[in-house]
Structures are given as structure tokens and as C-alpha cells.
Amino acid sequence: MNKKGLLLIIVLFVTLLFIAGCETLSLNTKYDYLVLVNKYSKLPNDWEPNVRLVTTKNAWKEDIQVEEKAYEKYKELKEALKEEGVTIELDSAYRSVEEQQNLWDEWSKDPEKGIEYVKKYVAVPGYSEHHTGLAIDICLKKDGKLVYDNDDMIADRETFAKIHKKLADYGFILRYLEGRDEITGYAYEPWHLRYIDNVEIAKEIMKKDITFEEYLDSIKDVKGTESAAKYQIMKYMKSYLEESYGDKITDSRYNVTKVYTVEEEKKDPTLKNIKFGEKDIAFTIEYDLKPAKEELVNDIAATAGVYDSDTGWIKNYSGVGVLRYDKKKKNYYIDNFGTSF
Ligand SMILES: [Zn+2]
């Protein structure tokens, strides 16, 4: 072989190694299993292109999709429960934002259902945990019959107690706890399981009998934990905006698009005039506001925001800010909030 040929082989080999390296790296970093999606916290914009889904069959032999790792662990959970005489089956899992939007559009035009019905019973596209692929609704199989009716499942406390006891061992948590509607936005759903890919954290959440929101809220040093940082930024943004707008708005919802790392805070020229304390975090955010009355739309919308009369929300605001830690009061607050740093 001549020198050129050898060089070509080396280049090819190094390229392959590089690609392989990127591949393993991306497998672990593309999405955060601790992502929070609820009625006021949106699915991250880059989630859908990256999520790895597998197709399987539910209890009715219909095709459904579940996030790859969540599905593997679900199968293990199912096996373990079988040994205790409990049979679980899949009902539904992943639903894309587009499917949710189609459902919303279709039903809101339906004369029998209409927009009021949709607003009440259909999750807003982008704000359902089922978009993550990490949420699974299960049903039961008892004496060869499927038990899938919500009331029947809620009534079967004994079986669900056995199921819930095993969840954390496989990285799952129960998402909508009884009597915690105020926090989660949902009534008790013993069948809705959420995969978080971390047995230790799942055990902590299940043992303390707390919601995922309460867990994210309990983390004191949010700087290193993206999902906790996002949760707390949203929480303080919500109170900041609700305070600034007073009773002009009745609701708000958020998508924290970026949480700056310490390195980024140091390097970003737009942040050079801002002093950062150890626990302070710069962020970018998108948000929607719900005006208390339609007459207030122009008053609130000002320069940004687009009013959607179908849903009653003013959408597409965006902003930047700093979540700052007050050492004396020992709490966070929103600072430097605006359209640019
Ligand atoms: Zn569900």
C-alpha cells in the first residue's frame, strides 16, 4: 500500500471513531428523563425530533409508541408484578403534539362537542405529559377480563397498592397523587405512570409520597439540575407576572428555552454587565398569558404577544431574565426581566 492509501485509511478510521463517539454521547445527552411537562410547563422544543420511540401493541392489539428505555423497564415491571399475581397491560402512551392539535381542531369544530368542551377536557397541545413518551397509562387484566374504566381502577385499591409499591425499583413514579390536584393539575390517576430513569430519585419520591413538582421544588441548589432549575424559574416567573399584571390575567404558562451554565454566563457578551451570585441563573423563556377579559387584550399585549380568540390566550411572548437568590431571605426572585439582557 502506498502512503496515500494508508493516510486515507487512517482518516477513515479516525472519522469512524469520531462518529461512534458522537453517537454514544448523543444517546445520553439528547433528552432529560427528568423533564417536567404539565398544564403550565411546555414540552421542550427539541424533544420530539430526538425522542427514541418503539412501537408495541396495547391491550386491544392497537399500535402504540413508548420511549425506548421506558418500554424496556415497563416490561420488567410487568414481569415482577406477574409473580405477585397482578397482570398489567398498556392502554396508551405517546401522543405527538400534532395528534393533540388535530384532536383539538377536530373536536372544537364538532357541533356536539365544541370549543367549550375541548377547553375543559382536552389537554392543550404541547402541555400533556404523554408527549414525552415517558408517560404510560396502564389497565388491569383480572380473570381474563380487562379492567380499564377509570372508576373501576380507582376502586381497586388493593391491586394498585401492589403496583405502586414496585414502581420505583424500575425507575417509575406515580404522577397524579390523590388529593394533590392543586399541585399537579390532575385528579388522582392510579394508572398514569411516569418513567424518570433514576431509581434513587424514584425511590425518594415514592417513599416521601410527594409529587414530581414537589420533588423539583425541594432541590435547593438548582444550578446543577436543569429540570429543577426550569421548574423553579417557571414558578417564580408565574408569581412575578401574576403580581405585575394583577387581576388583568387569570393564568399563564411557560417554556424555559435555555438555562445558562456558569461557563455560559461568564462567556456570553450580552451578560457582561450582570453580576452573578453563586446560585443565580440566567435564562430565556417563552410564555403565554390568559387575559381576564377580552377587552384587556390590547392593554396586556402591548408590543408582543398574539391573541388567539379560539382559546382566549395571548401567545408567543418571549423574554430573558435572571433567577436570583436572596441570601438574607433565603429565597429566589426574578430579576433583570425583559426582552434582552
Ligand atoms: Zn395518562
Residues whose N, C-alpha, C, O or C-beta is under 5 A from the ligand:
A	BS01	ZN	D137 H192
